[in-house]
């Protein structure tokens, strides 16, 4: 595939799975991620006809489908009853992904509060391990995203965020079906920056690169060119490593992301050989 064909669009909750793959097919988008939380999240609600249509559209138009869990759902949950619900939530994503033929499910480590970091991280890793085991025989792989840091004054904080935390998660949860959803804008918030994260974890683990712009200080989902991220250097690093996977745009409207794809292609100095 050309680089343009490898740049996908995360439609979030804007479209259902069926609508998303049809939209992707109509717009020459070959990778699309969908969050299910604004639509059916019960596997039994997906009819045979709907599943057949989704799978046929993907096959006929070479569309790779991903499902993106909601980061607001706390994978590090420890409260009674709620913790069981988070397990059920993740299993539902796996089951639906398997039914509709999704290639990946993006997951998160959750978040902790002021005084319970160690307890929450333990719960986070245990829940991800259960989900990895549950998904072992399903079609989609699980991709763990490196999160953004919240301001020090914030009551809640995501995990994993630092390079040490991200590395530890992958070391302890290592599995053939677990990959990395690399978020360069999040990595910019730390001293290691984009280069340090990518060089430490490597292209072999990376199965998706998530793209938007920011200024490297706080969490923002700006369109490329509205912040200070050096996309040419980022592409040089990642493409130069031999990475041949896909990228995933996540900002603004669907039209904004189609425009952003063209902007990124113009920014990459190696585009002629991509």
N, C-alpha and C positions, 0 to 999 in steps of 0.2 A: 504493500500500500504506500501511496505518497504520504508526505507529512500532513497535507490537508485532510486526507481521508482518515488519518490517525488522530485527528483532533475532534473529540466528541463533545457532547452537550449534556449537562446535568439539568434536567427539566424540573427537578425538585418535586413539588406537589402541584405543579401547574397543569399536568396532564396525567391521565390514567396510563397504565402500561400499554393498553391497546392503542390509545391515542398517541402515546410517545413514539412507538415504533412506526406508526403510520407517518407521523410528522418527520421522523428521521429519514424514512424512505423518500419522502417528498422533497427533502432539502439536502440530499447527498451527505447525510450524517451517518457514519457507520458505527459509532459508539454512542450509546445513550444510557444515562443513569436516571432512575426514577425513585422517588420516595413514596411509599404506599400509604402514608398516614392520613391522607385526605381522601382515600378511596377504599375499596375492599381490602381488608387485611385478614380475612378469613379464607383459607384455601378452598373451602366448600362453595364460596361465592363465585368462583371462576368456573364458568360453564365450559363444557367440552368444545362448543363452537368458538367461544372466545379464545380459549387456549390454542385451538387449531389455527385461528386467524393470526394470533400473535406469533406463533412459531413459523407459519408460512411467510409472513411478512419479513421476519428476520432472515429466513433462509433465502427468499427470493431477492432480497435487496442487500444482503451481506451486512446486516445490522447486528452488532453485539450488544446484548442487553445486560445492564447492571441494576441492582436494587440498592438504594442507599438508606440505611436506617437513620432515624432521627436522633441527632446528638442530644436533644433534650431528654430523651429516655435514658435514665441513669443506669448504665451497665454496672456501676459500682454500688448499686442499691443494697441496703442491709435490713431494711424494715420488714417486719412480718407482713405476709400477704402481698405487699408490693414487690418484694424480691421474686416471688413465684411468678408474678405477672410479667416481670421483665424477661424471665426465662421463656415464658410462653410467647412473648412478643418476638424474640429472636428466632424461636423455632418456627413461628408463622412465616417470617421472612424466608427462612431456609425452605420450608415446604412450598411456598408460592414460587420462589426462585426455581425450585426443581420442576414444578409443574409447567411453568411458562418457558423454561429453557434458558434462564438467565445464566450468564457466565461468571458473575461475581456478585458478592454482597459486601458493601462497605460497612464496617462496624467501627465502634469507638470504645474507648476504655472507661467512659463515664466521668464522674466528677466527685470531688470530696469537699468537705467544709473545713472550717478553721482548725478543729482539734481532732479530726478522725481520719487523717490521710492514710496511715498504715492499715487501719481496718478496712477502709474503702478499697485500697489497692488490692488487698488480699481477696476481697469479694469480687472485684473486677476481673482479676486473673482467673479465679475459679469459675466465674460465669462464662468467660470467653472460652476456657477449656471445655466446659460442658457443651457449648455451642459448636466448637470445633469437632468434638466427638460426635455430636448429633448430626453434623453436616458431612461426616466422613464419606458416606455413600451417596450423597446428593450431587447434582451436577455442578452447582456454582461453588467457586472458591470463596473463602472469606478474606477480605482485605482490610487490615487494620490501619486507620488513618492516624498520623501524628497530629496532635491537637494544637490549638493556639493557647497562649498564656493569657490569663486574665490579670487586670491590675492588682497590685498587692493589697489594696484596700477592699477588694471584692471578697464577699463571704464564701463564694464557691470557686473552685479551681479544677480545670480538666486534668485528666491523666490519659495516656502518657503525653508529656509535652517536651521535657528536656531530652537531649540526645541520650543521656544515660538511662532515663526512664524508657524511652522508645526501644533502645537496644536491649534492655533487660526484659521487656515484654516479649520481644521476638525470641530471645534466647530461652526463656522459660516456657513459651507456648509453641515452640518450633513444631511445625507439621507440614507435610507436603501440600496440604490444602489451605495453608495460611500464607498470604502474601502481604505486601505493603502498598497502601494507597498513599503515595508521597505527596505532601502538601508543601511546596516551596514557600508560599507566602507565610505559612505558620513557622517554618524553619528560620525565616528572616528575623524573627523576634529574639533569637538566641545568638550568643557569640560565635558559635560554629557556623552559622548562616547556612545557606543552601548547599554550598560546596561541602561543608563538614558533614551534614546529614547524609547527603548522597554518597559521598566517598566512604563513610562508615558502614552504611547498610548495603550499598551496592545495587547494580542494575538487576542482579539475579533475583533479589527479593522483591523488587519493584514491579508491580503489575498495573499501576495506574498513576499518572501524575496530574494532580489537580491544580487548575490555573485560575487565578484572578490577580488583580494588582492590589498593592497596598503601599504604605510608607514604612513598613517594618516595625511599627511601634505597637499598634493595637489591631484587633481583628476588624478587617474591612473587606468587603467584596466589591472592589472597584473594577471597572472595565480596564483592560490593558491600555496604558497610556495616561491614565488618571492618577497613577501613583508613581513610585520610583523604582519598581522592580526592573532589573536589566534582563529583559527576556532573551536578547541575543546571547548574552553570556550563559544564561540558564540552559538554552538549547544547545549551545556549544558543549557545555559540560555533559548534559544527559545524552544527547545524540552521539557525542564523541566517545561515550563509554560503551557503545554498542547496543544501547537500549533500543528495542524495536517495538515496544508496546505502545499503548495509546495515552493520550492526554485528555483531560476532562475539564471543560469550561464551567465555571460556577459563579455567575454574577448577572444582575440585571434581568432583562426580558429575554425571550427566545431570540428575538431579532437582534438585540444587543450582542448576544453570544455569536450569532452568525457573522455580524460585523466584526466582532472581536477576533474571530478566527482569521479573517482576511488581514486584520491589523497585525496579528502575530506572524503570519507568513511574510509580511512585508518587513518585519523587524529582524527576522532571522537571516543573518548574512550567509549562512550555509544553505539557504533554500534552493539554490540552483542544483545542488547535488542531492537534495532530500527526496 
